[in-house]
Amino acid sequence: DFTKKRRDRKIQAIRHTLTPSIGFSYAPDFSDPKYGYYLTRQTDSTGRFTTYSPYAVNAYGVPSSGRSMSMNFSLSQNLEMKVLSKRDTSGVKKIKLIDELRASGSYNFLADSMRLSTISLSFRSTIFKNFGINLSATLDPYRVTPQGVRYDKLFFPGRITSTGWSFGYTFKSREDKSTPAVNDITSIPPEYQNPFYDPYGQMDPVLRRQYMAQSYYDFTLPWNFGFNYAVNYSVSYVNNGTTGYRKNVTQTIGFNGSVNLTPKTGITFQGGYDIKANKLTTSSVSITRDLHCWQMSFSWIPFGYHRSWSFNIGVKAASLSDLKYDKSQSMYDNMY
């Protein structure tokens, strides 16, 4: 609960919430011939053999080899405070200082060595109005040789193998107190985080918007435009006999927005530019039409790896969400 303060002070209360999580998982060795996912074949006349999976090029991937019994752990926290506000009818206003600060990892009890996974760190805050900040980093808890070879000796506090930060600002036609709009990337309902596209349960932003356009659009917001800037840094350790380091830095500028062409028709769009690669990033456009009890939408990603389109018409009522018609060409159709 909020820590109480004096009623005449500007800061009325502060709340710090910690949420730990622990889970266990087990996976058999799918490289065992009885499962049929991996095959062993002779590669040359000297009698050397290699193990491979004929499903490696499949869009759905292939199960991992080797048994694993892991304990997954995470710790997330947020920080909020209440301040006096003359603009609010209740007299106080809630401010989120930290939306989420999270650390997560896992420990594989069946691994021969280096049982501890990399540690993922993330920070998200919207302390300023319409302005969002995101930070992330990955720590490797093990040491490496000068040639870039990891070995089973812990290194505290860990080596940063990748990090990234981004910020974005959103312009709105008015103060929005309704439900989040389609293009608001920071307010995606959990049901749109389809694990089919991402094993970690976080759908690609482009695909999330495409799915949301089918049944989730806010016609009460006349227009909305946002931009973001992101920098990502990664370092990989390669056993090349010399330095063992390979560094990579990327910078991207993105934009997204929505416009209501009519009271019942809206269009959303998003795109970006990769500064290092000097080319456009994946872009998309969606058109949504309110048909009273029904809603119709068409989404199109014209170029890039995610090139696809989808058409949907369905009942808006959540209880009748299965009453719909879908037609699409997914990005996986482009692989064949």
Residue frames as qw, qx, qy, qz and C-alpha x, y, z in Angstrom:
[[0.000, 0.890, 0.456, 0.000, 0.00, 0.00, 0.00],
 [0.289, 0.752, -0.063, 0.589, 1.02, 3.65, -0.33],
 [0.508, -0.215, -0.461, 0.695, 3.22, 5.02, 2.43],
 [0.103, -0.893, -0.433, -0.070, 1.21, 7.80, 4.10],
 [0.393, 0.155, -0.118, 0.899, 2.50, 11.37, 4.25],
 [0.017, 0.466, 0.423, -0.777, 1.16, 14.59, 5.77],
 [0.378, 0.685, 0.620, 0.058, -1.91, 15.93, 3.95],
 [0.089, 0.951, 0.020, -0.295, -0.41, 19.40, 3.51],
 [0.379, -0.489, 0.597, 0.511, 2.66, 18.13, 1.69],
 [0.478, 0.508, -0.408, -0.589, 2.97, 18.07, -2.08],
 [0.447, 0.179, -0.867, -0.129, 3.91, 14.36, -2.08],
 [0.708, -0.339, 0.121, -0.607, 1.08, 12.53, -0.35],
 [0.880, -0.201, 0.416, -0.112, 2.18, 8.92, -0.69],
 [0.271, 0.592, -0.718, -0.246, 4.79, 6.61, -2.24],
 [0.920, -0.048, 0.317, -0.224, 4.34, 2.98, -3.18],
 [0.164, 0.574, -0.777, -0.200, 7.13, 0.56, -4.12],
 [0.919, 0.028, 0.200, -0.338, 5.95, -2.86, -5.33],
 [0.029, -0.485, 0.857, 0.172, 8.18, -5.94, -5.70],
 [0.896, 0.153, 0.087, -0.407, 6.93, -8.98, -7.63],
 [0.178, -0.463, 0.853, 0.161, 9.16, -12.08, -7.54],
 [0.878, 0.247, -0.045, -0.408, 8.44, -15.09, -9.75],
 [0.225, -0.427, 0.871, 0.093, 9.83, -18.63, -9.87],
 [0.870, 0.261, 0.012, -0.418, 8.95, -21.41, -12.30],
 [0.479, -0.343, 0.787, 0.181, 10.23, -24.82, -13.32],
 [0.741, 0.506, -0.156, -0.413, 10.40, -26.43, -16.74],
 [0.592, -0.278, 0.733, 0.186, 11.62, -29.70, -18.21],
 [0.664, 0.591, -0.230, -0.397, 12.38, -30.67, -21.81],
 [0.909, -0.090, 0.379, 0.147, 13.55, -34.09, -23.02],
 [0.263, -0.473, 0.581, 0.608, 16.44, -34.59, -25.43],
 [0.695, 0.572, 0.206, -0.383, 14.71, -34.17, -28.79],
 [0.295, 0.650, -0.644, -0.275, 17.90, -35.20, -30.60],
 [0.493, -0.119, 0.854, -0.120, 17.14, -38.78, -29.53],
 [0.113, 0.068, -0.783, -0.608, 16.30, -40.78, -32.70],
 [0.032, 0.416, 0.901, -0.116, 12.99, -41.94, -31.20],
 [0.152, 0.673, 0.334, -0.642, 11.56, -38.42, -31.57],
 [0.594, 0.495, 0.530, 0.349, 12.48, -38.13, -35.25],
 [0.077, 0.979, 0.077, -0.173, 13.54, -34.47, -35.13],
 [0.063, -0.797, 0.553, 0.234, 17.26, -35.09, -35.76],
 [0.960, 0.280, -0.005, 0.016, 19.10, -37.41, -38.16],
 [0.445, -0.658, 0.521, 0.312, 22.69, -38.66, -38.23],
 [0.823, 0.565, 0.052, -0.001, 24.37, -39.07, -41.60],
 [0.736, -0.218, 0.268, 0.583, 27.88, -39.87, -42.83],
 [0.167, 0.911, 0.004, -0.376, 29.43, -36.75, -44.35],
 [0.334, 0.744, -0.537, -0.216, 32.52, -38.07, -46.17],
 [0.860, 0.221, -0.458, -0.034, 34.53, -41.16, -47.06],
 [0.222, 0.433, -0.702, 0.520, 36.62, -40.92, -43.87],
 [0.460, -0.354, -0.809, 0.092, 33.66, -42.09, -41.82],
 [0.029, -0.063, -0.389, 0.919, 32.80, -38.81, -40.13],
 [0.108, -0.604, -0.775, -0.153, 29.17, -38.32, -39.11],
 [0.040, -0.109, 0.147, -0.982, 27.10, -35.25, -38.45],
 [0.016, 0.533, 0.811, -0.242, 23.75, -34.72, -36.76],
 [0.081, -0.022, -0.196, -0.977, 21.26, -32.34, -38.34],
 [0.345, 0.444, 0.682, -0.468, 17.55, -31.60, -38.37],
 [0.219, 0.330, 0.674, 0.623, 15.58, -31.61, -41.63],
 [0.105, -0.832, -0.542, -0.054, 13.15, -29.20, -39.92],
 [0.440, -0.401, -0.100, 0.797, 15.78, -26.49, -39.34],
 [0.062, 0.049, 0.353, 0.932, 14.52, -24.44, -42.32],
 [0.166, -0.605, -0.758, -0.181, 10.89, -24.82, -41.27],
 [0.099, -0.637, -0.055, -0.763, 9.06, -21.65, -40.33],
 [0.709, -0.629, -0.128, -0.290, 8.13, -23.18, -36.96],
 [0.100, -0.719, 0.642, -0.246, 11.71, -24.05, -36.03],
 [0.769, 0.055, -0.637, 0.026, 12.96, -27.25, -34.44],
 [0.726, -0.682, -0.049, -0.077, 13.07, -28.43, -30.80],
 [0.004, -0.812, 0.565, -0.145, 16.39, -28.01, -29.04],
 [0.814, 0.117, -0.557, 0.113, 18.76, -30.89, -28.48],
 [0.303, 0.205, -0.670, 0.645, 19.85, -32.00, -25.03],
 [0.428, -0.622, -0.655, 0.035, 17.81, -32.46, -21.86],
 [0.078, 0.384, -0.240, 0.888, 17.05, -29.49, -19.68],
 [0.444, -0.653, -0.608, 0.081, 15.47, -29.03, -16.28],
 [0.266, 0.356, -0.098, 0.890, 15.44, -25.34, -15.50],
 [0.213, -0.690, -0.534, 0.440, 14.36, -23.02, -12.76],
 [0.222, 0.580, 0.264, 0.738, 13.21, -19.71, -14.21],
 [0.347, -0.612, -0.448, 0.552, 13.29, -16.67, -11.96],
 [0.198, 0.569, 0.221, 0.767, 12.48, -12.99, -12.24],
 [0.257, -0.566, -0.473, 0.624, 12.02, -9.93, -10.08],
 [0.143, 0.565, 0.362, 0.728, 10.00, -6.94, -11.26],
 [0.244, -0.537, -0.480, 0.650, 9.20, -3.74, -9.43],
 [0.136, 0.673, 0.349, 0.638, 7.45, -0.44, -9.96],
 [0.287, -0.298, -0.396, 0.820, 7.43, 2.87, -8.14],
 [0.046, -0.689, -0.499, -0.523, 4.46, 5.25, -7.87],
 [0.196, -0.221, -0.467, 0.834, 3.58, 8.32, -5.88],
 [0.019, -0.792, -0.588, -0.164, 0.53, 10.48, -5.19],
 [0.280, -0.034, -0.105, 0.954, 0.84, 14.25, -5.27],
 [0.171, 0.638, 0.462, -0.593, -1.56, 17.11, -4.59],
 [0.193, 0.170, 0.599, 0.758, -3.33, 18.30, -7.74],
 [0.270, 0.386, 0.295, -0.831, -5.84, 21.13, -8.15],
 [0.407, 0.244, -0.531, -0.702, -6.79, 19.85, -11.61],
 [0.343, -0.102, -0.929, -0.094, -8.00, 16.47, -10.36],
 [0.549, -0.521, -0.242, -0.607, -11.45, 16.23, -8.77],
 [0.834, -0.372, -0.386, 0.128, -10.10, 13.92, -6.07],
 [0.293, -0.938, 0.182, -0.043, -7.43, 16.44, -5.12],
 [0.525, -0.531, 0.617, 0.250, -4.55, 14.03, -5.74],
 [0.702, 0.594, -0.300, -0.254, -2.82, 12.71, -8.82],
 [0.881, -0.246, 0.375, 0.154, -1.01, 9.40, -9.25],
 [0.348, 0.806, -0.448, -0.168, 2.39, 9.54, -10.98],
 [0.987, -0.011, 0.080, 0.142, 4.30, 6.48, -12.15],
 [0.166, -0.842, 0.466, 0.214, 8.02, 7.02, -11.58],
 [0.032, -0.347, 0.903, 0.253, 9.02, 3.53, -12.73],
 [0.791, 0.100, -0.188, -0.574, 6.54, 1.54, -14.80],
 [0.994, -0.109, 0.015, -0.002, 8.69, -1.57, -14.57],
 [0.060, 0.728, -0.681, 0.053, 12.23, -2.51, -13.57],
 [0.971, -0.023, 0.093, -0.221, 12.78, -6.19, -14.26],
 [0.027, 0.587, -0.807, -0.067, 15.56, -8.78, -14.01],
 [0.932, 0.047, 0.169, -0.316, 15.16, -12.38, -15.17],
 [0.204, 0.548, -0.803, -0.116, 17.16, -15.52, -15.90],
 [0.951, -0.090, -0.102, -0.279, 17.22, -19.29, -15.47],
 [0.236, -0.575, 0.780, -0.075, 19.35, -22.11, -14.08],
 [0.841, 0.204, -0.399, -0.301, 19.62, -25.46, -15.91],
 [0.669, -0.519, 0.501, -0.177, 20.29, -28.23, -13.40],
 [0.926, 0.125, 0.345, 0.084, 21.09, -30.80, -16.12],
 [0.484, 0.838, -0.239, 0.077, 23.70, -28.76, -18.01],
 [0.878, 0.026, -0.223, 0.422, 27.26, -30.10, -17.94],
 [0.452, -0.205, -0.155, 0.854, 28.68, -26.63, -17.28],
 [0.036, -0.014, -0.090, -0.995, 27.70, -22.95, -17.24],
 [0.053, -0.471, -0.880, 0.030, 24.26, -23.74, -15.87],
 [0.023, 0.676, 0.354, -0.645, 23.29, -20.13, -15.24],
 [0.464, 0.661, 0.467, 0.361, 21.73, -18.34, -18.21],
 [0.234, 0.283, 0.021, 0.930, 22.35, -14.77, -19.26],
 [0.079, -0.565, -0.592, 0.569, 20.56, -12.17, -17.14],
 [0.138, 0.567, 0.471, 0.662, 18.06, -9.88, -18.86],
 [0.162, -0.456, -0.403, 0.777, 17.47, -6.40, -17.45],
 [0.096, 0.552, 0.521, 0.644, 14.81, -3.93, -18.55],
 [0.098, -0.422, -0.402, 0.806, 13.54, -0.54, -17.44],
 [0.055, 0.537, 0.597, 0.593, 10.44, 1.30, -18.61],
 [0.142, -0.497, -0.443, 0.732, 9.14, 4.70, -17.52],
 [0.115, 0.646, 0.473, 0.588, 6.61, 7.30, -18.63],
 [0.343, -0.487, -0.427, 0.680, 7.38, 9.85, -15.93],
 [0.059, 0.313, -0.121, -0.940, 6.84, 12.70, -18.40],
 [0.598, 0.490, 0.411, -0.483, 3.51, 13.22, -20.13],
 [0.774, 0.609, 0.037, -0.168, 3.37, 11.47, -23.53],
 [0.299, 0.737, -0.604, 0.061, 7.09, 10.70, -23.25],
 [0.969, -0.223, 0.073, -0.082, 8.34, 7.14, -22.80],
 [0.076, 0.725, -0.684, 0.035, 11.81, 5.79, -21.98],
 [0.994, -0.058, 0.007, -0.092, 12.95, 2.17, -22.39],
 [0.026, 0.715, -0.697, 0.044, 16.30, 0.69, -21.36],
 [0.990, -0.052, 0.033, -0.125, 17.48, -2.90, -21.66],
 [0.086, 0.702, -0.707, 0.028, 20.66, -4.92, -21.20],
 [0.977, -0.031, -0.198, -0.075, 21.87, -8.51, -21.25],
 [0.245, -0.751, 0.597, -0.141, 24.57, -9.69, -18.84],
 [0.841, 0.185, -0.508, 0.024, 26.73, -12.78, -19.32],
 [0.646, -0.720, 0.189, -0.167, 27.64, -14.14, -15.87],
 [0.926, -0.131, 0.189, 0.299, 30.70, -16.11, -17.11],
 [0.232, -0.740, 0.387, 0.499, 34.25, -15.10, -17.93],
 [0.818, 0.573, 0.045, 0.037, 35.88, -15.29, -21.36],
 [0.729, -0.218, 0.231, 0.606, 39.46, -15.78, -22.49],
 [0.038, -0.605, 0.217, 0.765, 41.23, -13.01, -24.47],
 [0.014, -0.059, 0.794, 0.605, 40.29, -15.00, -27.58],
 [0.526, -0.046, -0.134, -0.838, 36.60, -14.85, -26.75],
 [0.557, -0.103, -0.817, -0.112, 36.04, -18.38, -25.39],
 [0.586, -0.551, 0.119, -0.582, 33.60, -18.62, -22.48],
 [0.495, 0.104, -0.830, 0.236, 34.56, -20.87, -19.58],
 [0.600, -0.575, -0.532, -0.164, 32.86, -22.08, -16.42],
 [0.428, -0.216, -0.430, 0.765, 33.88, -19.38, -13.95],
 [0.043, -0.866, -0.498, -0.010, 31.42, -16.80, -12.68],
 [0.350, 0.166, -0.012, 0.922, 32.16, -13.12, -13.13],
 [0.149, -0.799, -0.543, 0.210, 30.37, -10.58, -10.94],
 [0.489, 0.333, 0.476, -0.650, 28.52, -8.36, -11.79],
 [0.686, 0.437, 0.577, 0.076, 28.59, -9.84, -15.30],
 [0.261, -0.189, 0.446, 0.835, 29.67, -8.71, -18.75],
 [0.477, 0.597, 0.221, -0.606, 27.32, -6.59, -20.85],
 [0.450, 0.058, 0.760, 0.465, 26.82, -8.40, -24.16],
 [0.077, 0.503, 0.550, 0.663, 24.05, -6.15, -25.44],
 [0.065, -0.507, -0.474, 0.717, 22.27, -3.01, -24.41],
 [0.112, 0.469, 0.547, 0.684, 19.72, -0.69, -25.88],
 [0.000, 0.487, 0.465, -0.739, 17.78, 2.43, -25.10],
 [0.082, 0.444, 0.602, 0.659, 14.93, 4.20, -26.78],
 [0.075, 0.419, 0.449, -0.786, 12.63, 7.12, -26.19],
 [0.081, 0.427, 0.698, 0.569, 9.46, 8.25, -27.86],
 [0.133, 0.278, 0.313, -0.898, 7.00, 11.10, -27.78],
 [0.131, 0.484, 0.828, 0.249, 3.33, 11.08, -28.79],
 [0.153, 0.069, -0.011, -0.986, 1.29, 14.04, -30.04],
 [0.091, 0.464, 0.880, -0.042, -2.48, 13.81, -29.63],
 [0.020, -0.523, -0.415, -0.744, -5.34, 15.90, -30.94],
 [0.474, -0.648, 0.016, -0.596, -6.71, 16.26, -27.42],
 [0.263, -0.392, 0.773, -0.424, -6.38, 14.91, -23.90],
 [0.650, 0.012, -0.666, -0.366, -7.28, 11.27, -24.33],
 [0.401, -0.284, 0.675, -0.550, -9.15, 9.58, -21.47],
 [0.891, 0.149, -0.059, -0.424, -10.60, 6.76, -23.54],
 [0.934, -0.121, 0.305, 0.139, -9.22, 3.34, -24.34],
 [0.348, -0.536, 0.507, 0.579, -5.74, 3.14, -25.95],
 [0.616, 0.637, -0.159, -0.436, -5.54, 3.62, -29.70],
 [0.970, 0.229, 0.033, 0.077, -4.23, 1.03, -32.11],
 [0.595, 0.635, -0.282, 0.405, -0.92, 2.76, -32.67],
 [0.375, -0.774, 0.384, -0.335, -0.08, 3.06, -28.98],
 [0.697, 0.293, -0.648, 0.095, 2.69, 0.49, -28.80],
 [0.077, 0.304, -0.725, 0.613, 3.02, 0.81, -25.01],
 [0.525, -0.018, 0.481, -0.701, -0.54, -0.29, -24.25],
 [0.519, 0.136, -0.732, -0.420, -0.98, -3.62, -26.04],
 [0.808, -0.301, 0.189, -0.471, -3.52, -5.92, -24.36],
 [0.428, -0.416, 0.803, 0.006, -2.01, -9.26, -23.24],
 [0.786, 0.299, 0.525, -0.133, -4.21, -11.24, -25.64],
 [0.601, 0.788, -0.108, -0.071, -2.29, -9.72, -28.57],
 [0.123, -0.706, 0.697, 0.030, 1.06, -10.98, -27.31],
 [0.954, 0.176, -0.065, -0.235, 0.92, -14.15, -29.40],
 [0.542, -0.574, 0.594, 0.157, 3.71, -16.58, -28.39],
 [0.850, 0.373, 0.351, 0.122, 3.44, -18.21, -31.84],
 [0.491, 0.822, -0.066, 0.281, 5.57, -15.40, -33.26],
 [0.121, 0.690, -0.532, 0.476, 7.94, -15.03, -30.33],
 [0.686, -0.159, -0.693, 0.152, 8.93, -17.79, -27.87],
 [0.258, -0.070, -0.527, 0.807, 9.22, -15.19, -25.12],
 [0.013, -0.675, -0.714, 0.185, 5.61, -14.08, -25.54],
 [0.011, -0.701, -0.042, 0.712, 6.37, -10.64, -26.94],
 [0.641, 0.575, 0.473, 0.187, 5.05, -10.18, -30.46],
 [0.416, 0.086, 0.251, 0.870, 6.90, -8.07, -33.00],
 [0.106, 0.471, 0.285, -0.828, 5.47, -4.50, -32.85],
 [0.283, 0.200, -0.506, -0.790, 4.55, -4.53, -36.54],
 [0.338, -0.189, -0.891, -0.237, 2.61, -7.78, -36.21],
 [0.083, -0.404, -0.705, 0.576, 0.95, -6.60, -33.00],
 [0.235, 0.375, 0.022, -0.897, -0.47, -3.55, -34.74],
 [0.354, 0.070, -0.709, -0.606, -1.69, -5.72, -37.60],
 [0.280, -0.306, -0.906, 0.085, -3.55, -8.02, -35.22],
 [0.025, -0.421, -0.516, 0.746, -4.94, -5.13, -33.19],
 [0.227, 0.189, -0.279, -0.914, -6.36, -3.39, -36.25],
 [0.299, -0.184, -0.863, -0.363, -8.70, -6.33, -36.70],
 [0.460, -0.593, -0.652, -0.107, -10.66, -5.74, -33.51],
 [0.487, -0.623, -0.305, 0.531, -9.25, -2.88, -31.46],
 [0.311, 0.369, 0.198, 0.853, -9.56, 0.68, -32.70],
 [0.144, -0.597, -0.474, 0.631, -10.40, 3.91, -30.88],
 [0.251, 0.608, 0.479, 0.582, -12.53, 6.22, -33.04],
 [0.272, -0.907, -0.301, 0.114, -12.79, 8.82, -30.25],
 [0.447, -0.601, 0.232, 0.620, -9.24, 10.07, -30.92],
 [0.544, 0.801, 0.056, -0.243, -9.26, 12.21, -34.15],
 [0.683, 0.611, -0.340, 0.211, -5.53, 11.97, -34.76],
 [0.739, -0.613, 0.257, 0.108, -2.41, 10.73, -33.08],
 [0.690, 0.625, -0.295, 0.215, 1.25, 10.88, -34.10],
 [0.676, -0.682, 0.262, 0.101, 4.36, 9.62, -32.37],
 [0.609, 0.645, -0.439, 0.142, 8.04, 9.20, -33.06],
 [0.816, -0.540, 0.193, 0.078, 10.83, 7.26, -31.40],
 [0.383, 0.740, -0.543, 0.101, 14.60, 6.95, -31.53],
 [0.931, -0.330, 0.151, -0.036, 16.44, 3.76, -30.57],
 [0.258, 0.711, -0.651, 0.061, 20.08, 2.77, -30.18],
 [0.969, -0.213, 0.090, -0.085, 21.21, -0.83, -29.76],
 [0.137, 0.728, -0.668, 0.062, 24.73, -2.02, -28.96],
 [0.980, -0.149, 0.097, -0.094, 25.93, -5.61, -28.93],
 [0.074, 0.701, -0.709, -0.027, 29.29, -7.30, -28.55],
 [0.991, 0.004, -0.033, -0.129, 29.95, -10.93, -29.41],
 [0.378, -0.664, 0.636, 0.112, 33.01, -12.90, -28.45],
 [0.881, 0.437, -0.124, -0.135, 34.44, -14.81, -31.40],
 [0.748, -0.425, 0.422, 0.288, 37.32, -17.25, -31.23],
 [0.649, 0.758, -0.028, 0.053, 39.30, -15.71, -34.10],
 [0.845, 0.026, -0.115, 0.521, 42.72, -16.08, -32.48],
 [0.303, 0.381, -0.110, 0.866, 43.20, -12.35, -31.93],
 [0.198, -0.275, 0.266, -0.902, 40.87, -9.91, -30.17],
 [0.101, -0.283, -0.944, 0.136, 37.82, -12.16, -29.92],
 [0.152, 0.534, 0.443, -0.703, 35.48, -9.17, -30.04],
 [0.115, 0.342, 0.624, 0.693, 32.88, -8.17, -32.60],
 [0.056, 0.437, 0.447, -0.779, 30.87, -5.02, -31.89],
 [0.076, 0.448, 0.669, 0.588, 27.73, -3.79, -33.58],
 [0.052, 0.401, 0.378, -0.833, 25.77, -0.55, -33.14],
 [0.090, 0.485, 0.702, 0.514, 22.43, 0.21, -34.77],
 [0.083, 0.317, 0.297, -0.897, 20.34, 3.38, -34.73],
 [0.049, 0.454, 0.780, 0.428, 16.77, 3.65, -35.93],
 [0.208, 0.129, 0.185, -0.952, 14.20, 6.42, -36.12],
 [0.001, 0.361, 0.915, 0.181, 10.56, 5.37, -36.15],
 [0.300, 0.007, 0.069, -0.951, 7.16, 6.97, -36.45],
 [0.053, -0.364, -0.926, -0.084, 3.56, 5.87, -36.04],
 [0.216, 0.118, 0.157, -0.956, 0.19, 7.52, -36.13],
 [0.149, 0.466, 0.870, 0.054, -3.52, 7.32, -36.75],
 [0.174, 0.117, -0.097, -0.973, -6.06, 9.58, -38.45],
 [0.383, 0.464, 0.755, -0.261, -9.84, 9.31, -38.53],
 [0.115, 0.103, 0.558, 0.815, -10.77, 10.00, -42.17],
 [0.452, -0.438, -0.364, -0.687, -14.46, 9.98, -41.21],
 [0.536, -0.454, 0.414, -0.579, -16.28, 9.37, -37.91],
 [0.936, -0.062, 0.265, -0.222, -16.44, 5.68, -38.86],
 [0.878, 0.400, -0.079, 0.249, -13.22, 5.18, -40.86],
 [0.378, -0.858, 0.324, 0.128, -9.70, 5.30, -39.47],
 [0.801, 0.489, -0.271, 0.214, -6.23, 4.71, -40.84],
 [0.615, -0.719, 0.283, 0.159, -3.08, 3.80, -38.91],
 [0.720, 0.614, -0.246, 0.209, 0.48, 3.76, -40.18],
 [0.607, -0.712, 0.305, 0.178, 3.99, 3.13, -38.95],
 [0.799, 0.519, -0.117, 0.280, 7.49, 3.02, -40.38],
 [0.544, -0.766, 0.198, 0.279, 11.08, 3.93, -39.73],
 [0.558, 0.761, -0.308, 0.122, 14.59, 4.45, -41.00],
 [0.888, -0.312, 0.037, 0.337, 17.74, 2.47, -40.18],
 [0.016, 0.955, -0.242, -0.170, 20.55, 5.04, -39.98],
 [0.446, -0.505, 0.686, 0.275, 23.41, 2.53, -40.21],
 [0.558, 0.211, 0.760, 0.257, 21.93, 0.45, -43.03],
 [0.101, 0.326, -0.244, -0.908, 20.66, 3.59, -44.79],
 [0.253, -0.193, -0.791, -0.523, 17.30, 2.05, -45.61],
 [0.577, -0.328, -0.006, -0.748, 13.68, 2.02, -44.54],
 [0.175, -0.099, 0.924, -0.325, 12.56, -0.40, -41.86],
 [0.025, -0.380, -0.908, -0.176, 9.40, -2.48, -41.98],
 [0.237, 0.060, 0.086, -0.966, 6.39, -0.23, -42.58],
 [0.022, 0.385, 0.921, 0.055, 2.68, -0.95, -42.42],
 [0.293, -0.054, -0.041, -0.954, -0.69, 0.70, -43.00],
 [0.001, 0.337, 0.933, -0.124, -4.13, -0.37, -41.76],
 [0.316, -0.192, -0.205, -0.906, -7.62, 0.86, -42.58],
 [0.020, -0.266, -0.901, 0.342, -10.51, 0.18, -40.21],
 [0.326, -0.274, -0.352, -0.833, -14.24, 0.75, -40.83],
 [0.236, 0.095, 0.742, -0.621, -16.88, 0.78, -38.10],
 [0.338, -0.182, -0.702, -0.600, -20.00, -1.06, -39.36],
 [0.618, -0.477, -0.001, -0.625, -22.12, -0.45, -36.25],
 [0.863, -0.381, 0.276, -0.181, -22.19, -3.91, -34.61],
 [0.923, 0.174, 0.133, 0.317, -19.46, -5.11, -36.96],
 [0.145, -0.863, 0.324, 0.360, -15.97, -3.90, -37.77],
 [0.870, 0.437, 0.114, 0.198, -13.94, -4.35, -40.96],
 [0.268, -0.840, 0.364, 0.299, -10.20, -3.87, -41.34],
 [0.862, 0.455, -0.033, 0.219, -7.43, -4.32, -43.88],
 [0.443, -0.791, 0.336, 0.256, -3.73, -4.32, -42.97],
 [0.810, 0.554, -0.038, 0.188, -0.79, -4.27, -45.36],
 [0.500, -0.670, 0.378, 0.398, 2.98, -4.56, -44.92],
 [0.657, 0.718, -0.065, -0.219, 4.23, -3.71, -48.43],
 [0.626, 0.587, -0.477, 0.190, 7.90, -4.72, -48.25],
 [0.167, -0.606, 0.675, -0.386, 10.56, -6.38, -46.12],
 [0.132, 0.119, -0.976, 0.125, 10.77, -9.68, -44.27],
 [0.245, 0.300, 0.745, -0.543, 7.30, -9.22, -42.74],
 [0.290, 0.122, -0.421, -0.851, 5.65, -8.52, -46.11],
 [0.003, 0.325, 0.943, -0.073, 2.02, -9.60, -45.76],
 [0.334, -0.203, -0.130, -0.911, -1.61, -8.50, -45.76],
 [0.040, -0.275, -0.923, 0.265, -4.75, -9.42, -43.87],
 [0.365, -0.291, -0.280, -0.839, -8.48, -8.73, -44.16],
 [0.136, -0.226, -0.879, 0.397, -10.94, -9.16, -41.31],
 [0.413, -0.342, -0.165, -0.828, -14.62, -8.53, -40.72],
 [0.415, -0.213, -0.855, 0.227, -16.26, -9.55, -37.48],
 [0.425, -0.778, -0.396, -0.238, -18.66, -8.76, -34.66],
 [0.112, 0.651, -0.387, 0.643, -17.32, -6.21, -32.16],
 [0.728, -0.539, 0.137, -0.401, -18.95, -7.82, -29.13],
 [0.048, -0.551, 0.822, -0.137, -16.36, -9.81, -27.18],
 [0.652, -0.019, 0.682, -0.331, -18.86, -12.62, -26.50],
 [0.806, 0.506, 0.288, -0.103, -19.24, -13.12, -30.28],
 [0.075, -0.780, 0.491, 0.382, -15.61, -12.62, -31.25],
 [0.466, -0.105, 0.835, 0.273, -15.53, -15.99, -33.05],
 [0.516, 0.683, 0.516, -0.035, -18.15, -14.77, -35.51],
 [0.008, -0.804, 0.302, 0.512, -15.79, -13.37, -38.14],
 [0.860, 0.469, 0.140, 0.147, -14.21, -13.84, -41.55],
 [0.351, -0.749, 0.402, 0.393, -10.44, -13.72, -42.07],
 [0.835, 0.496, 0.102, 0.215, -8.32, -13.77, -45.19],
 [0.250, -0.890, 0.331, 0.191, -4.58, -13.19, -45.17],
 [0.826, 0.414, -0.258, 0.283, -1.16, -13.86, -46.60],
 [0.629, -0.755, 0.091, 0.162, 1.39, -14.16, -43.82],
 [0.053, 0.841, -0.521, -0.134, 5.09, -13.46, -43.89],
 [0.574, -0.272, 0.769, 0.067, 5.75, -17.21, -43.77],
 [0.754, 0.536, 0.375, -0.055, 4.14, -17.60, -47.19],
 [0.319, 0.899, -0.281, -0.106, 7.03, -15.57, -48.58],
 [0.416, -0.575, 0.698, 0.095, 9.52, -18.29, -47.63],
 [0.613, 0.093, 0.774, 0.133, 8.32, -20.76, -50.22]]
